[in-house]
């Protein structure tokens, strides 16, 4: 049984994600403005801030006193986002929002972009939603209740009368049980920032020949949702922002997987170098391999 507060948080996150995701999908053929933020490869369109504004309105309608930490209202660049996360991560009520995770995919008409919305209380993730509007898939998790996958229509049906008794909507997710690298499909991102590019390239090279396959879909939130769903066995990436991974991290955790800092401890909202695996054994093997320890 969910508390009324968490029911309303889940409903708000799902409503906001569905609205923003369906909007950006409708705009895929009518993008009017594409600009670079921190680098020529860090893109933003006129659609990104419009989507974040939609999400913020939804949150403000129900929780006017809550804080929102979003990509489009944070100064560009890794240093600025890290500093902003340090200031807000343990707020009593914090929403972490990425209106379009996978903007480059969106600009290039690749159907691999999602909306990510998470809610945390005092630094602890409570609710996470990742919505893929191209495939109408809503991945969602509630702390201590589990991770689930629902169709957009089914989620809208639940939103018509949200209640604890109505959960779960859709099917419960379970992360992959693969334990060995040689059987694992592992995903990563390949940023063009010099430090992380060289680091990712070198560490990914260590995995070639040791894993079943490597994938790069261009969206950290989607990678993590797929780890939770057992579609991908493991994932790692450097220098990510809280809004890229917060909802996905909760999905993985609630699906029985492992998520944490590369070479470090468990995931928290200030982690920027992240790894996730369906099993502790795979997580440890992957973490050791990419750091050259195994």
TIDO-510663 format. One line per field, with one value per atom (N, C-alpha, C): residue number from 1; x, y, z. Coordinates in Angstrom, 1 decimal, decimal comma. Example, Ala and Ser with C-alpha at 12.3 -4.5 7.8 and 13.67 -1.06 7.14 Angstrom:
# TIDO-510663
nr = 1;1;1;2;2;2
px = 13,2;12,3;13,2;12,8;13,7;12,9
py = -5,7;-4,5;-3,3;-2,2;-1,1;0,0
pz = 7,8;7,8;7,8;7,1;7,1;7,9
# end
This chain:
# TIDO-510663
nr = 1;1;1;2;2;2;3;3;3;4;4;4;5;5;5;6;6;6;7;7;7;8;8;8;9;9;9;10;10;10;11;11;11;12;12;12;13;13;13;14;14;14;15;15;15;16;16;16;17;17;17;18;18;18;19;19;19;20;20;20;21;21;21;22;22;22;23;23;23;24;24;24;25;25;25;26;26;26;27;27;27;28;28;28;29;29;29;30;30;30;31;31;31;32;32;32;33;33;33;34;34;34;35;35;35;36;36;36;37;37;37;38;38;38;39;39;39;40;40;40;41;41;41;42;42;42;43;43;43;44;44;44;45;45;45;46;46;46;47;47;47;48;48;48;49;49;49;50;50;50;51;51;51;52;52;52;53;53;53;54;54;54;55;55;55;56;56;56;57;57;57;58;58;58;59;59;59;60;60;60;61;61;61;62;62;62;63;63;63;64;64;64;65;65;65;66;66;66;67;67;67;68;68;68;69;69;69;70;70;70;71;71;71;72;72;72;73;73;73;74;74;74;75;75;75;76;76;76;77;77;77;78;78;78;79;79;79;80;80;80;81;81;81;82;82;82;83;83;83;84;84;84;85;85;85;86;86;86;87;87;87;88;88;88;89;89;89;90;90;90;91;91;91;92;92;92;93;93;93;94;94;94;95;95;95;96;96;96;97;97;97;98;98;98;99;99;99;100;100;100;101;101;101;102;102;102;103;103;103;104;104;104;105;105;105;106;106;106;107;107;107;108;108;108;109;109;109;110;110;110;111;111;111;112;112;112;113;113;113;114;114;114;115;115;115;116;116;116;117;117;117;118;118;118;119;119;119;120;120;120;121;121;121;122;122;122;123;123;123;124;124;124;125;125;125;126;126;126;127;127;127;128;128;128;129;129;129;130;130;130;131;131;131;132;132;132;133;133;133;134;134;134;135;135;135;136;136;136;137;137;137;138;138;138;139;139;139;140;140;140;141;141;141;142;142;142;143;143;143;144;144;144;145;145;145;146;146;146;147;147;147;148;148;148;149;149;149;150;150;150;151;151;151;152;152;152;153;153;153;154;154;154;155;155;155;156;156;156;157;157;157;158;158;158;159;159;159;160;160;160;161;161;161;162;162;162;163;163;163;164;164;164;165;165;165;166;166;166;167;167;167;168;168;168;169;169;169;170;170;170;171;171;171;172;172;172;173;173;173;174;174;174;175;175;175;176;176;176;177;177;177;178;178;178;179;179;179;180;180;180;181;181;181;182;182;182;183;183;183;184;184;184;185;185;185;186;186;186;187;187;187;188;188;188;189;189;189;190;190;190;191;191;191;192;192;192;193;193;193;194;194;194;195;195;195;196;196;196;197;197;197;198;198;198;199;199;199;200;200;200;201;201;201;202;202;202;203;203;203;204;204;204;205;205;205;206;206;206;207;207;207;208;208;208;209;209;209;210;210;210;211;211;211;212;212;212;213;213;213;214;214;214;215;215;215;216;216;216;217;217;217;218;218;218;219;219;219;220;220;220;221;221;221;222;222;222;223;223;223;224;224;224;225;225;225;226;226;226;227;227;227;228;228;228;229;229;229;230;230;230;231;231;231;232;232;232;233;233;233;234;234;234;235;235;235;236;236;236;237;237;237;238;238;238;239;239;239;240;240;240;241;241;241;242;242;242;243;243;243;244;244;244;245;245;245;246;246;246;247;247;247;248;248;248;249;249;249;250;250;250;251;251;251;252;252;252;253;253;253;254;254;254;255;255;255;256;256;256;257;257;257;258;258;258;259;259;259;260;260;260;261;261;261;262;262;262;263;263;263;264;264;264;265;265;265;266;266;266;267;267;267;268;268;268;269;269;269;270;270;270;271;271;271;272;272;272;273;273;273;274;274;274;275;275;275;276;276;276;277;277;277;278;278;278;279;279;279;280;280;280;281;281;281;282;282;282;283;283;283;284;284;284;285;285;285;286;286;286;287;287;287;288;288;288;289;289;289;290;290;290;291;291;291;292;292;292;293;293;293;294;294;294
px = 0,8;0,0;0,9;0,7;1,4;0,8;1,6;1,1;0,4;-0,5;-1,1;-0,1;0,9;1,9;2,7;3,1;3,8;2,9;1,6;0,7;0,6;0,5;0,5;1,8;2,9;4,2;4,3;3,9;4,0;3,0;1,8;0,9;1,4;2,0;2,6;3,7;4,6;5,8;5,3;4,3;3,8;3,1;2,2;1,5;2,5;3,5;4,5;5,3;5,7;6,5;5,7;4,5;3,6;3,4;3,1;2,8;4,0;5,2;6,4;6,8;6,8;7,2;6,4;5,1;4,2;4,4;4,7;4,9;6,2;7,3;8,5;8,4;7,7;7,6;6,8;5,8;5,0;5,8;6,9;7,7;9,0;9,1;10,3;10,6;9,5;9,6;9,5;9,5;9,3;10,2;11,4;12,4;12,8;12,7;12,9;14,3;14,9;16,1;17,0;18,2;19,2;20,5;20,9;22,0;23,0;24,2;25,2;25,2;25,4;25,5;26,9;27,4;28,8;29,8;29,4;30,3;29,4;30,1;29,3;28,5;28,8;28,1;27,1;27,0;26,0;24,8;23,8;22,8;21,6;20,9;19,6;18,8;17,5;16,6;15,5;14,7;13,6;12,6;12,6;11,7;12,0;13,4;13,8;13,2;13,4;12,9;11,4;10,7;9,3;8,8;9,5;9,2;9,4;10,5;10,8;9,8;9,3;8,3;7,0;6,7;5,5;5,6;6,8;7,0;6,9;7,6;7,6;6,1;5,3;4,0;3,2;3,3;2,7;3,1;4,4;4,8;4,3;4,4;4,0;2,5;1,7;0,2;-0,1;0,7;0,4;1,3;2,5;3,5;4,2;3,6;4,1;5,4;5,6;6,7;7,9;7,8;8,9;9,9;11,2;12,3;12,4;12,8;13,0;14,4;15,1;16,5;16,4;16,5;16,3;17,5;17,6;18,7;18,6;17,4;17,3;17,4;17,3;17,4;18,7;19,6;20,9;22,0;22,9;24,0;24,7;25,1;25,7;27,1;27,5;28,9;28,9;29,9;29,9;30,2;31,0;31,3;30,1;29,3;28,1;27,1;26,9;25,9;26,3;27,6;28,0;27,9;28,2;28,0;26,5;25,7;24,2;23,7;24,1;23,7;24,1;25,3;25,8;24,9;24,3;23,5;22,1;21,6;20,2;20,0;21,0;20,8;20,0;20,1;19,5;18,3;17,7;16,5;15,4;14,5;13,4;12,5;12,3;11,5;12,1;12,7;13,4;13,0;12,6;12,3;13,5;13,9;15,1;14,6;14,8;14,1;15,0;14,9;15,5;14,4;14,0;12,9;13,1;14,3;14,7;16,1;16,2;17,5;17,7;18,7;19,0;18,6;19,1;18,7;19,3;20,6;21,2;20,4;19,9;19,0;17,8;17,2;16,0;16,2;17,4;17,7;17,9;18,5;18,8;17,7;16,5;15,3;15,6;16,4;16,6;15,7;14,8;13,7;14,3;15,2;15,9;16,1;15,0;15,0;13,9;14,1;13,1;13,0;11,9;11,8;12,1;12,8;13,2;12,8;11,9;11,4;11,6;12,3;12,5;12,1;11,7;11,4;12,2;12,9;13,7;13,3;13,4;13,1;14,4;15,0;16,2;17,3;17,4;18,5;18,2;17,1;16,7;15,7;16,0;15,1;13,8;12,7;11,4;10,6;10,6;9,8;10,7;10,6;11,3;10,4;10,4;9,6;10,5;10,6;11,3;10,3;10,0;8,9;9,6;9,4;9,8;8,6;8,4;7,1;7,1;8,3;8,3;7,7;7,9;7,4;6,3;5,9;4,8;5,0;6,3;6,6;6,9;6,3;6,5;7,2;8,4;9,2;9,0;8,6;8,5;8,8;9,2;9,6;9,2;8,9;8,6;9,4;10,1;11,0;10,3;10,9;10,3;9,2;8,7;7,5;7,9;8,9;9,4;9,4;9,9;9,9;9,0;8,4;7,3;7,4;6,8;6,7;5,3;4,8;3,4;3,3;2,3;2,0;1,5;1,6;1,2;-0,3;-1,1;-2,5;-2,9;-2,3;-2,5;-2,2;-1,1;-0,7;-1,8;-2,2;-3,2;-4,5;-4,8;-6,0;-5,9;-4,7;-4,5;-4,6;-4,0;-4,0;-5,5;-6,4;-7,8;-8,3;-7,8;-8,2;-7,1;-6,0;-4,8;-5,1;-4,7;-4,9;-3,8;-3,6;-2,6;-3,1;-4,4;-5,0;-4,8;-4,6;-4,5;-3,1;-2,2;-0,8;-0,6;0,2;1,0;0,2;0,5;0,0;1,1;0,8;1,8;2,5;3,7;4,4;5,6;5,9;7,0;8,3;9,3;10,6;11,5;12,4;13,4;14,7;15,7;17,0;17,6;18,5;19,1;19,8;19,9;20,6;22,0;22,4;23,8;24,8;25,8;26,9;28,2;28,4;29,7;29,8;30,9;31,1;30,9;31,4;31,3;29,9;28,9;27,5;26,8;27,4;26,8;26,7;25,6;25,5;25,6;26,7;27,0;26,8;26,3;26,1;26,9;27,2;27,9;27,6;28,0;27,9;29,3;29,4;30,7;30,7;30,9;30,9;32,1;32,1;33,2;34,1;33,7;34,6;35,9;37,0;38,3;38,6;38,4;38,7;37,8;36,5;35,6;35,7;36,0;36,1;37,2;38,4;39,6;39,4;38,8;38,6;37,6;36,5;35,5;36,0;36,7;37,3;38,3;39,2;40,1;39,5;38,5;37,9;36,9;36,3;35,4;36,3;37,5;38,4;38,7;38,8;39,2;38,0;36,8;35,7;35,5;36,0;35,9;36,6;35,9;36,4;36,2;35,7;35,4;33,9;33,1;31,7;31,0;29,8;29,0;28,9;28,6;28,4;28,4;28,7;28,7;27,6;26,8;25,8;26,0;25,5;25,5;24,3;23,3;22,0;21,8;22,8;22,7;21,8;21,4;20,5;20,8;21,4;21,7;20,4;19,4;18,1;17,6;17,6;17,1;18,0;19,3;20,2;19,8;19,6;19,3;17,9;16,9;15,6;15,8;16,6;16,8;17,6;18,5;19,1;18,0;17,1;16,1;15,1;14,9;14,0;14,7;16,0;16,7;17,1;16,9;17,2;18,7;19,3;20,8;21,3;22,4;22,9;23,7;24,4;25,2;25,3;25,7;25,9;26,9;27,7;28,6;28,8;29,0;29,3;29,9;30,8;31,4;30,7;30,8;30,5;29,1;28,2;26,7;26,2;25,0;24,4;23,2;22,8;21,8;20,5;20,2;18,9;19,0;20,2;20,4;20,0;20,3;20,3;19,5;18,9;18,2;17,1;16,2;15,0;15,5;16,4;16,9;17,6;18,4;19,0;18,0;16,9;15,9;15,2;15,0;14,5;15,4;16,7;17,6;17,6;17,6;17,6;16,4;15,2;13,9;13,7;14,4;14,3;15,3;15,9;16,8;18,3;18,6;19,9;20,8;22,1;23,0;23,4;23,4;23,8;24,7;25,8;26,7;27,7;28,7;29,7;30,8;31,4;32,5;33,7;34,1;35,2;34,9;33,6;33,3;32,1;31,3;30,2;28,9;27,8;26,5;26,1;25,1;24,6;24,0;24,3;23,6;23,5;22,8;22,4;23,6;24,8;26,0;26,9;26,6;27,5;27,4;28,6;28,7;29,2;30,0;30,6;29,8;28,9;28,0;28,1;27,9;27,8;26,6;26,0;24,8;24,9;24,5;24,4;23,3;22,8;21,7;22,0;23,3;23,7;24,9;25,1;26,3;27,6;27,6;28,7;29,1;28,1;28,4;28,8;28,2;28,5;30,0;30,4;31,8;32,8;32,4;33,3;33,5;32,4;32,4;33,2;32,9;33,6;35,1;35,5;36,9;37,6;36,8;37,4;37,6;36,6;36,8;37,9;38,2;39,3;40,6;40,6;41,9;42,3;41,4;41,8;41,5;40,8;40,5;40,6
py = -1,2;0,0;1,3;2,1;3,3;4,4;5,3;6,5;7,4;8,3;9,2;10,1;10,5;11,4;10,8;9,5;8,8;8,6;8,3;8,1;9,4;10,6;11,9;12,2;11,8;12,0;11,2;9,9;9,1;9,6;10,0;10,5;11,8;12,7;13,9;13,6;12,7;12,4;11,8;10,9;10,2;11,2;12,0;13,0;14,0;14,4;15,4;14,7;13,5;12,8;12,5;12,1;11,8;13,0;14,1;15,4;15,8;15,9;16,4;15,4;14,1;13,2;13,2;13,3;13,3;14,6;15,7;17,0;16,9;16,4;16,4;15,5;14,4;13,5;14,1;15,0;15,7;16,7;17,2;18,2;17,7;16,4;15,9;16,4;16,7;17,2;18,7;19,4;20,8;21,5;21,0;21,7;23,0;24,1;25,4;26,0;25,5;26,1;25,1;24,9;24,0;24,8;24,8;25,5;24,6;25,0;24,3;25,0;24,2;24,7;24,8;23,8;23,8;23,4;22,8;22,4;22,2;22,1;21,9;20,6;19,7;18,4;18,3;19,4;19,5;20,3;19,7;20,4;20,7;21,8;22,1;22,7;22,4;22,9;23,8;24,4;25,2;24,3;23,0;22,0;21,7;21,6;21,2;22,1;23,5;24,3;24,3;24,1;24,0;22,8;21,7;20,5;20,6;21,2;21,4;22,3;23,3;24,2;23,5;22,5;21,7;20,9;20,3;19,5;20,3;21,5;22,3;22,8;23,1;23,5;22,4;21,2;20,0;19,9;20,0;19,8;21,0;22,2;23,4;23,4;22,8;22,7;21,9;20,8;19,9;20,1;20,6;20,7;22,1;23,2;24,5;24,8;24,1;24,4;23,5;22,6;21,7;22,3;21,9;22,4;21,5;22,1;21,4;21,6;20,6;20,6;20,1;21,0;20,6;21,0;20,3;20,5;21,9;22,3;23,5;24,8;24,7;25,8;25,8;25,0;24,9;25,4;26,2;26,7;25,5;25,6;24,5;24,2;23,0;22,6;21,7;20,8;19,8;20,5;21,5;22,1;22,8;23,5;24,2;23,2;22,1;21,2;20,4;20,1;19,5;20,4;21,7;22,7;22,9;22,9;23,0;21,8;20,6;19,4;19,4;19,9;20,0;20,8;21,9;22,8;22,3;21,4;21,0;19,5;18,7;17,2;16,7;17,4;16,9;17,8;18,5;19,3;18,3;18,8;18,0;17,4;18,2;17,7;18,2;17,3;17,7;16,9;17,5;16,9;17,0;16,0;16,0;15,7;16,6;16,6;16,7;15,8;15,9;15,8;16,9;16,9;16,1;16,1;15,3;14,7;13,4;12,8;12,1;12,6;12,1;13,1;14,4;15,5;15,3;14,8;14,6;13,6;12,5;11,5;12,2;13,1;13,8;14,7;15,4;16,3;15,5;14,3;13,4;12,4;12,6;11,8;10,3;10,0;8,7;8,5;7,5;7,3;6,7;7,4;6,9;8,1;8,8;9,9;9,7;10,1;9,8;11,1;11,1;12,0;11,3;12,0;11,4;12,4;11,8;12,6;11,8;12,4;11,7;12,6;12,0;12,7;12,2;13,0;12,6;13,4;12,7;13,4;13,3;14,4;14,4;13,6;13,7;13,0;11,5;11,0;9,6;9,5;8,8;8,7;8,0;8,5;7,9;7,4;8,2;7,9;8,2;7,4;7,6;7,2;8,0;7,7;8,0;7,1;7,3;6,9;7,9;7,7;7,8;6,7;6,6;6,8;8,0;8,3;7,6;7,2;6,6;5,2;4,5;3,1;3,1;4,2;4,4;3,5;3,5;2,7;3,6;3,3;4,1;3,2;3,4;2,7;3,5;2,9;3,7;2,8;3,5;2,8;3,6;2,9;3,6;2,9;3,6;3,0;2,0;0,8;-0,3;-1,0;-0,6;-1,2;-1,9;-1,5;-2,2;-1,3;-1,9;-1,2;-1,9;-1,1;-1,6;-1,0;-1,7;-1,2;-1,2;-0,1;0,0;0,7;0,4;1,2;2,5;3,5;4,8;4,9;4,1;4,0;3,5;2,4;1,8;2,8;3,5;4,5;5,7;6,1;7,1;6,6;5,4;4,8;4,9;4,5;4,6;6,1;7,0;8,4;8,9;8,3;8,7;8,6;7,7;7,5;6,9;7,6;7,0;6,5;5,3;4,8;3,7;3,5;2,4;1,0;0,8;-0,4;-0,7;0,4;0,2;-0,2;-0,2;-0,6;-2,1;-2,8;-2,2;-2,1;-1,1;-1,0;-1,6;-2,4;-3,0;-4,2;-4,5;-5,7;-5,3;-6,1;-5,9;-6,2;-5,3;-5,5;-6,2;-7,0;-7,8;-7,6;-7,1;-7,0;-8,4;-8,3;-9,6;-10,3;-11,6;-12,4;-12,8;-12,3;-12,6;-12,2;-13,1;-12,8;-12,6;-13,1;-13,2;-12,2;-11,5;-10,6;-11,2;-12,4;-13,0;-13,3;-13,2;-13,4;-12,1;-11,0;-9,7;-8,8;-8,1;-7,0;-5,7;-5,0;-3,8;-2,5;-1,5;-0,2;0,9;1,9;3,1;4,2;5,4;6,6;7,0;7,8;8,2;9,7;10,4;11,9;12,4;13,6;14,2;15,1;15,3;16,1;15,3;16,0;15,3;14,3;14,7;13,8;12,5;12,7;11,6;10,8;11,4;10,7;9,7;10,2;9,3;8,2;8,6;7,6;6,5;7,0;6,0;5,1;5,7;4,9;3,9;4,3;3,3;2,2;2,6;1,6;0,7;1,2;0,4;-0,6;-0,2;-1,1;-2,3;-2,1;-3,2;-4,3;-3,8;-4,7;-5,5;-5,0;-5,7;-7,0;-8,0;-9,4;-10,1;-9,3;-9,9;-10,0;-9,2;-9,2;-9,7;-10,0;-10,5;-9,5;-8,2;-7,1;-5,8;-4,7;-3,4;-2,6;-1,8;-0,9;0,5;1,5;2,9;3,5;3,7;4,2;5,7;6,4;7,9;8,5;7,7;8,2;7,4;8,0;7,3;6,8;7,7;7,3;6,0;6,0;4,8;3,6;3,7;2,6;2,0;2,9;2,4;1,8;2,3;1,7;0,3;0,1;-1,2;-2,1;-1,6;-2,5;-3,0;-2,1;-2,6;-3,6;-3,5;-4,4;-5,6;-5,8;-6,9;-7,0;-5,9;-5,8;-5,6;-4,9;-4,7;-5,2;-5,9;-6,5;-5,5;-4,6;-3,6;-2,3;-1,3;0,0;0,8;1,6;2,5;3,8;4,9;6,2;7,2;8,0;9,0;10,4;11,2;12,6;12,9;12,1;12,4;13,3;13,9;14,8;14,0;14,6;13,9;13,7;14,7;14,5;13,4;13,1;12,0;10,6;10,5;9,1;8,9;9,9;9,7;8,7;9,0;8,1;6,7;6,6;5,3;4,5;5,2;4,6;3,9;4,6;4,0;2,8;2,9;1,7;0,5;0,7;-0,5;-1,1;-0,2;-0,7;-1,4;-0,9;-1,5;-2,8;-2,9;-4,1;-5,2;-5,0;-6,0;-5,9;-4,8;-4,7;-3,9;-3,6;-2,8;-1,6;-0,5;0,8;1,5;2,1;2,8;3,6;4,2;5,0;4,1;4,4;3,6;3,7;2,6;2,5;3,0;3,2;3,8;3,1;3,9;3,3;3,4;3,3;3,2;4,5;4,5;5,7;6,7;8,0;9,1;10,2;11,2;12,3;13,1;13,0;13,7;12,9;11,6;10,7;11,1;11,2;11,6;10,5;9,6;8,4;7,2;6,6;5,7;4,3;3,2;1,9;1,2;0,3;-0,4;-1,8;-2,8;-4,2;-4,9;-6,0;-6,7;-7,5;-7,9;-8,7;-8,1;-8,3;-7,8;-8,4;-9,6;-10,2;-9,5;-9,2;-8,5;-7,1;-6,4;-5,1;-5,0;-5,9;-5,9;-6,3;-7,2;-7,6;-6,5;-5,9;-4,8;-3,6;-3,2;-2,1;-2,4;-3,6;-3,9;-3,9;-4,4;-4,5;-3,1;-2,2;-0,8;0,0;-0,4;0,3;-0,4;-1,5;-2,2;-3,0;-3,4;-4,2;-5,7;-6,1;-7,5;-7,8
pz = 0,0;0,0;0,0;-1,0;-1,1;-0,2;0,3;0,9;-0,1;0,4;-0,5;-1,2;-0,4;-0,9;-2,1;-2,0;-3,1;-4,3;-4,0;-5,1;-5,9;-5,2;-5,9;-6,6;-6,0;-6,7;-7,9;-7,9;-9,1;-10,2;-9,8;-10,7;-11,4;-10,6;-11,1;-12,1;-11,7;-12,6;-13,9;-13,8;-15,0;-15,9;-15,3;-16,1;-16,8;-16,1;-16,7;-17,8;-17,6;-18,6;-19,8;-19,6;-20,8;-21,6;-20,9;-21,7;-22,4;-21,8;-22,4;-23,5;-23,3;-24,3;-25,5;-25,3;-26,5;-27,3;-26,5;-27,2;-28,0;-27,5;-28,3;-29,4;-29,3;-30,4;-31,5;-31,2;-32,2;-32,9;-32,3;-32,9;-33,6;-33,8;-34,3;-35,8;-36,5;-37,9;-38,0;-36,8;-36,9;-35,8;-35,7;-34,8;-35,4;-34,7;-35,3;-35,0;-33,9;-33,5;-32,8;-33,3;-32,7;-32,3;-31,0;-30,6;-29,8;-29,7;-28,9;-27,5;-26,5;-25,1;-24,7;-24,0;-23,5;-24,5;-25,6;-26,7;-28,0;-29,2;-30,4;-30,4;-29,5;-29,5;-28,3;-27,5;-26,4;-26,9;-27,5;-28,3;-27,4;-27,8;-27,2;-28,3;-28,3;-29,3;-28,7;-29,5;-28,9;-28,2;-28,4;-27,8;-26,4;-26,1;-24,8;-23,7;-23,7;-22,6;-22,6;-23,7;-23,7;-23,0;-23,1;-22,4;-20,9;-20,6;-19,1;-18,5;-19,2;-18,7;-18,4;-19,3;-19,1;-17,8;-17,6;-16,5;-15,2;-15,2;-14,0;-13,7;-14,7;-14,4;-13,7;-14,2;-13,6;-12,1;-11,9;-10,5;-9,6;-10,1;-9,4;-9,0;-9,9;-9,7;-8,4;-8,2;-7,1;-5,9;-6,2;-5,1;-5,3;-5,0;-5,3;-4,4;-3,3;-2,4;-2,7;-3,7;-4,0;-4,9;-4,7;-5,6;-6,8;-8,0;-9,2;-9,7;-10,0;-10,6;-12,0;-13,0;-14,4;-15,3;-16,4;-17,3;-17,9;-18,3;-19,1;-18,3;-17,0;-16,1;-15,2;-15,6;-15,0;-16,0;-15,5;-16,5;-17,1;-18,4;-19,1;-18,6;-18,9;-18,5;-17,2;-17,2;-16,1;-14,8;-14,7;-13,4;-12,9;-13,7;-13,3;-12,8;-13,5;-13,0;-11,8;-11,6;-10,4;-9,2;-9,4;-8,3;-7,9;-8,9;-8,7;-7,9;-8,3;-7,6;-6,2;-5,9;-4,5;-3,7;-4,3;-3,5;-3,2;-4,1;-3,9;-3,6;-3,6;-3,6;-2,4;-1,2;0,0;0,4;-0,6;-0,3;0,2;1,1;1,6;0,5;-0,6;-1,7;-3,0;-3,8;-5,0;-6,2;-7,2;-8,5;-9,4;-10,1;-11,0;-12,4;-13,3;-14,6;-15,8;-16,7;-18,0;-19,1;-19,7;-20,6;-21,9;-22,4;-23,5;-23,3;-22,9;-22,7;-24,0;-24,7;-26,1;-27,1;-26,8;-27,8;-29,1;-29,2;-30,5;-31,3;-30,6;-31,3;-31,9;-31,0;-31,4;-32,6;-32,6;-33,8;-35,0;-34,9;-36,1;-36,4;-35,8;-36,1;-35,7;-34,7;-34,2;-33,1;-33,1;-32,1;-30,8;-30,2;-29,0;-28,0;-27,7;-26,8;-25,8;-24,5;-23,5;-22,6;-21,8;-20,7;-19,4;-18,5;-17,2;-16,1;-15,2;-14,1;-12,8;-11,8;-10,5;-9,4;-8,3;-7,1;-5,9;-5,2;-4,0;-2,8;-1,6;-0,4;0,5;0,8;1,6;1,0;-0,3;-1,0;-1,3;-0,9;-1,2;-2,3;-3,4;-4,5;-4,0;-4,4;-4,0;-5,2;-6,3;-7,5;-8,7;-9,7;-11,0;-12,2;-13,2;-14,4;-15,6;-16,6;-17,8;-18,9;-19,8;-20,8;-22,2;-22,9;-24,3;-25,2;-25,8;-26,5;-27,9;-28,4;-29,7;-29,6;-28,5;-28,3;-27,3;-26,8;-25,9;-24,6;-24,1;-23,0;-21,8;-20,7;-19,4;-18,4;-18,1;-17,1;-15,8;-14,7;-13,5;-12,3;-11,2;-10,0;-8,8;-7,7;-6,5;-5,4;-4,6;-3,6;-2,7;-2,7;-1,8;-2,4;-3,6;-4,2;-5,5;-6,2;-7,4;-8,6;-9,7;-11,0;-12,0;-12,8;-13,7;-15,1;-16,0;-17,4;-17,8;-18,2;-18,6;-20,0;-20,8;-22,0;-21,6;-22,5;-22,2;-22,0;-22,7;-22,5;-21,2;-20,7;-19,4;-18,3;-18,5;-17,4;-17,4;-18,5;-18,6;-17,9;-18,1;-17,4;-15,9;-15,4;-13,9;-13,5;-14,3;-13,9;-13,8;-14,4;-14,3;-12,9;-12,1;-10,7;-10,0;-9,8;-9,2;-7,7;-7,4;-6,1;-5,8;-4,5;-4,2;-4,6;-4,6;-4,9;-6,4;-7,2;-8,7;-9,1;-8,2;-8,6;-8,4;-9,1;-10,2;-11,5;-12,3;-13,7;-14,6;-15,5;-16,3;-15,7;-16,1;-15,7;-14,8;-13,8;-12,9;-13,7;-13,5;-14,2;-13,3;-14,0;-13,3;-14,1;-13,5;-14,2;-14,5;-15,5;-16,0;-14,9;-15,0;-14,0;-14,5;-15,6;-16,1;-15,1;-14,9;-13,9;-14,6;-15,8;-16,4;-17,6;-17,7;-18,8;-20,2;-20,3;-21,7;-22,1;-21,2;-21,6;-21,6;-21,4;-21,1;-22,3;-22,5;-23,4;-22,6;-22,8;-22,0;-22,9;-22,3;-23,0;-22,4;-23,2;-22,7;-23,6;-23,1;-24,0;-24,3;-25,4;-25,9;-26,0;-24,9;-25,0;-25,7;-26,3;-27,0;-26,1;-24,9;-24,0;-23,8;-23,9;-24,0;-22,9;-21,6;-20,5;-20,6;-20,7;-20,6;-21,9;-23,0;-24,3;-24,2;-23,8;-23,8;-22,7;-21,6;-20,6;-21,0;-21,6;-22,0;-23,1;-24,1;-25,2;-24,7;-23,8;-23,3;-22,5;-21,7;-20,8;-21,6;-22,6;-23,4;-24,2;-24,6;-25,4;-24,5;-23,2;-22,4;-22,4;-22,7;-22,6;-23,9;-25,0;-26,3;-26,2;-26,7;-26,6;-25,3;-24,3;-23,0;-22,7;-23,5;-23,4;-24,6;-24,5;-25,7;-26,7;-26,3;-27,2;-26,5;-27,3;-26,8;-27,5;-26,8;-27,4;-26,9;-27,8;-27,4;-28,0;-27,2;-27,7;-27,7;-27,0;-27,0;-25,9;-24,9;-23,9;-22,6;-21,6;-20,4;-19,6;-19,7;-19,0;-19,7;-21,0;-21,7;-21,4;-21,4;-21,0;-19,7;-18,7;-17,3;-17,3;-18,0;-18,1;-18,7;-19,7;-20,3;-19,4;-18,6;-17,6;-16,6;-16,2;-15,3;-15,9;-17,2;-17,9;-18,4;-18,1;-18,6;-20,0;-20,7;-22,2;-22,4;-21,4;-21,4;-20,1;-20,1;-18,8;-17,9;-18,6;-17,8;-18,5;-17,8;-18,4;-17,5;-18,2;-17,5;-18,4;-17,7;-18,4;-17,4;-17,9;-17,1;-17,3;-16,2;-16,2;-16,6;-16,0;-16,3;-15,2;-15,5;-14,6;-13,9;-12,7;-11,9;-12,8;-13,6;-14,4;-15,4;-15,8;-16,8;-16,2;-14,9;-14,4;-13,1;-12,5;-11,2;-11,3;-12,3;-12,4;-12,8;-13,7;-14,2;-13,1;-12,2;-11,1;-10,2;-9,9;-9,0;-9,7;-11,0;-11,8;-11,6;-11,8;-11,7;-10,3;-9,3;-7,9;-7,6;-8,0;-7,7;-8,5;-9,6;-10,5;-10,0;-8,9;-8,3;-8,8;-9,6;-10,1;-9,1;-9,6;-8,8;-9,6;-8,9;-9,5;-8,5;-9,0;-8,1;-8,8;-8,1;-8,7;-9,2;-10,3;-10,9;-9,9;-9,4;-8,5;-7,1;-6,8;-5,5;-4,9;-4,2;-3,4;-4,1;-3,4;-4,0;-4,7;-5,5;-6,2;-5,3;-5,5;-4,8;-5,8;-5,5;-6,5;-7,0;-6,3;-6,8;-7,6;-7,8;-8,5;-10,0;-10,6;-12,1;-12,9;-12,3;-13,0;-12,6;-13,4;-13,0;-13,7;-12,9;-13,5;-13,0;-13,8;-13,4;-14,0;-13,2;-13,7;-13,1;-13,8;-13,3;-12,0;-11,9;-10,7;-10,1;-8,8;-8,1;-8,8;-9,2;-9,8;-11,1;-11,9;-13,2;-12,9;-12,0;-11,7;-11,3;-10,4;-9,9;-11,0;-11,9;-13,0;-14,0;-14,3;-15,3;-14,7;-13,4;-12,8;-12,8;-12,4;-12,4;-13,8;-14,8;-16,1;-16,7;-16,5;-17,1;-16,4;-15,2;-14,5;-14,6;-15,4;-15,6;-14,4;-13,5;-12,4;-12,5;-13,6;-13,8;-15,2
# end
